[in-house]
Amino acid sequence: MSQKKWRGTILFTIIVVVMGGTIGLKLYGLGETQTATTAAVAGRTSAGASTGTGSSGTTGTSTTPSPSSSATSTPATAPASATRVVTGSTVDTRYGPIQLQVTFSGTTITAITALQTPDQDGRSVSINEQAVPILTQEALASQSASIDTVSGATYTSEGYMRSLQSAIDQR
């Protein structure tokens, strides 16, 4: 082979390795700054929800619902910048229900808590441990329900977007 062909092959190999590593890191949420997640935790005002991985290794978000299952908001006379917590609709997916609780400061989404995620089997739990934090980061960054689905978690992603949109519509 000529030297130019070798350079092209080596360059192509390096590009493929770097892209694969970048995609892998993004998929597993490694190497990224966790500012969106930190902001979500700091901005949370709901009493019944918490973030973190428990000893059971479940989704990373507590599935303890708030005392009221209906949408909660401030009175109509509150200023536009008031903090409001809205519970999205429960969306049934092929692998189980998903429901979100969204905290707004004015019209800005400051926190998203998964009240329910599909947990019918161990595989669903494993998939959602990875997918829900990624979906939350993307939703906080985009400030909308128009986010990309997570590969391998299509049903959860679609349910997440529908529940998030229902909460945004109630805002």
C-alpha positions as CSV (number, residue, x, y, z in Angstrom):
1,M,0.0,0.0,0.0
2,S,1.1,3.5,-0.6
3,Q,1.8,5.9,2.2
4,K,-1.3,8.0,1.4
5,K,-3.6,5.0,1.7
6,W,-2.1,4.2,5.1
7,R,-2.6,7.7,6.4
8,G,-6.2,7.6,5.3
9,T,-6.8,4.3,7.0
10,I,-5.1,5.4,10.2
11,L,-7.0,8.7,10.2
12,F,-10.3,6.9,9.6
13,T,-9.6,4.5,12.5
14,I,-8.8,7.3,14.9
15,I,-12.0,9.1,13.9
16,V,-14.1,6.0,14.4
17,V,-12.5,5.3,17.8
18,V,-13.0,8.9,19.0
19,M,-16.6,9.0,17.8
20,G,-17.4,5.6,19.4
21,G,-15.9,6.8,22.7
22,T,-17.8,10.0,22.6
23,I,-21.1,8.3,21.9
24,G,-20.4,5.7,24.7
25,L,-19.6,8.4,27.2
26,K,-22.8,10.4,26.3
27,L,-24.9,7.2,26.5
28,Y,-23.7,6.4,30.0
29,G,-23.5,10.1,31.0
30,L,-19.8,9.9,31.8
31,G,-17.4,12.8,31.2
32,E,-20.2,15.4,31.0
33,T,-20.7,18.1,33.5
34,Q,-23.6,17.4,35.8
35,T,-24.7,21.0,36.1
36,A,-28.2,20.3,34.8
37,T,-28.7,17.5,37.3
38,T,-27.2,19.6,40.1
39,A,-29.6,22.5,39.2
40,A,-32.5,20.0,39.2
41,V,-31.6,18.8,42.7
42,A,-31.0,22.3,44.0
43,G,-34.2,23.6,42.5
44,R,-36.4,20.8,43.8
45,T,-39.2,21.9,46.1
46,S,-41.2,18.8,46.4
47,A,-41.2,17.0,49.7
48,G,-41.8,13.5,48.5
49,A,-39.2,13.2,45.8
50,S,-35.4,12.6,46.0
51,T,-32.6,12.0,43.6
52,G,-29.8,9.5,44.0
53,T,-29.1,5.9,43.7
54,G,-30.6,3.9,46.5
55,S,-29.2,0.7,47.9
56,S,-31.8,-1.1,45.7
57,G,-30.2,0.3,42.6
58,T,-33.4,1.5,41.1
59,T,-33.9,4.3,38.7
60,G,-32.0,7.0,40.6
61,T,-35.2,8.9,41.3
62,S,-37.6,8.0,44.0
63,T,-41.0,6.8,43.0
64,T,-42.6,8.1,46.1
65,P,-45.5,10.3,44.8
66,S,-46.4,13.6,46.4
67,P,-49.4,13.6,48.8
68,S,-51.6,14.9,46.0
69,S,-51.8,13.1,42.6
70,S,-53.4,16.1,40.9
71,A,-51.6,19.1,39.5
72,T,-50.4,21.5,42.1
73,S,-49.9,25.2,41.3
74,T,-49.9,28.6,43.0
75,P,-52.9,30.8,43.0
76,A,-53.7,32.8,39.9
77,T,-52.8,36.0,41.7
78,A,-49.2,34.9,42.2
79,P,-46.4,36.8,40.4
80,A,-45.1,35.3,37.1
81,S,-41.8,34.3,38.7
82,A,-43.4,32.1,41.4
83,T,-42.3,28.6,41.8
84,R,-44.9,26.0,40.8
85,V,-44.9,22.2,40.9
86,V,-47.0,20.5,38.3
87,T,-47.6,16.7,38.0
88,G,-47.8,15.4,34.4
89,S,-50.2,12.8,33.3
90,T,-49.3,9.1,33.8
91,V,-48.4,7.6,30.4
92,D,-48.7,3.9,30.0
93,T,-45.9,2.4,28.0
94,R,-45.3,-1.2,26.8
95,Y,-43.1,-1.8,29.8
96,G,-45.0,0.2,32.5
97,P,-46.2,3.7,33.4
98,I,-44.1,6.8,33.5
99,Q,-45.1,10.1,35.3
100,L,-43.2,13.2,35.9
101,Q,-43.4,16.1,38.3
102,V,-42.0,19.4,36.9
103,T,-41.0,22.4,38.9
104,F,-41.3,25.8,37.1
105,S,-39.9,29.2,38.2
106,G,-42.1,31.5,36.1
107,T,-41.9,29.7,32.7
108,T,-38.5,28.2,33.2
109,I,-38.3,24.5,34.0
110,T,-36.0,24.2,37.1
111,A,-36.5,20.5,38.1
112,I,-38.0,17.3,36.8
113,T,-38.7,14.4,39.0
114,A,-39.7,10.9,37.8
115,L,-42.6,9.8,40.0
116,Q,-43.1,6.6,38.1
117,T,-40.9,4.8,35.6
118,P,-41.3,1.4,34.0
119,D,-40.1,-1.2,36.4
120,Q,-41.8,-4.5,35.4
121,D,-38.5,-6.3,35.1
122,G,-34.8,-5.9,35.9
123,R,-34.0,-5.0,32.3
124,S,-36.5,-2.1,32.4
125,V,-35.0,-0.9,35.7
126,S,-31.5,-1.0,34.2
127,I,-32.5,0.8,31.1
128,N,-34.3,3.5,33.0
129,E,-31.4,4.1,35.4
130,Q,-29.5,5.3,32.4
131,A,-32.2,6.8,30.3
132,V,-34.1,9.0,32.8
133,P,-31.2,11.1,33.8
134,I,-30.2,11.7,30.2
135,L,-33.8,12.7,29.3
136,T,-33.9,15.0,32.3
137,Q,-30.7,16.7,31.3
138,E,-31.9,17.2,27.8
139,A,-35.3,18.5,28.9
140,L,-33.8,21.0,31.3
141,A,-31.4,22.2,28.6
142,S,-34.1,22.5,25.9
143,Q,-36.8,23.8,28.3
144,S,-39.3,21.8,26.3
145,A,-40.5,18.3,25.6
146,S,-38.9,18.3,22.2
147,I,-35.9,16.2,23.0
148,D,-34.2,13.2,21.4
149,T,-35.1,9.7,22.4
150,V,-32.5,7.6,24.1
151,S,-31.3,4.7,22.1
152,G,-32.5,1.4,23.6
153,A,-35.2,3.3,25.7
154,T,-37.6,4.4,23.0
155,Y,-40.8,3.6,24.9
156,T,-39.5,5.3,28.1
157,S,-38.4,8.3,26.0
158,E,-41.7,8.7,24.3
159,G,-43.6,8.3,27.6
160,Y,-41.3,10.8,29.3
161,M,-41.9,13.4,26.5
162,R,-45.7,12.9,26.7
163,S,-45.8,13.3,30.5
164,L,-43.5,16.3,30.3
165,Q,-45.6,17.9,27.6
166,S,-48.8,17.4,29.7
167,A,-47.1,19.1,32.7
168,I,-45.9,22.0,30.4
169,D,-49.5,22.4,29.1
170,Q,-50.8,22.7,32.7
171,R,-48.3,25.3,33.6
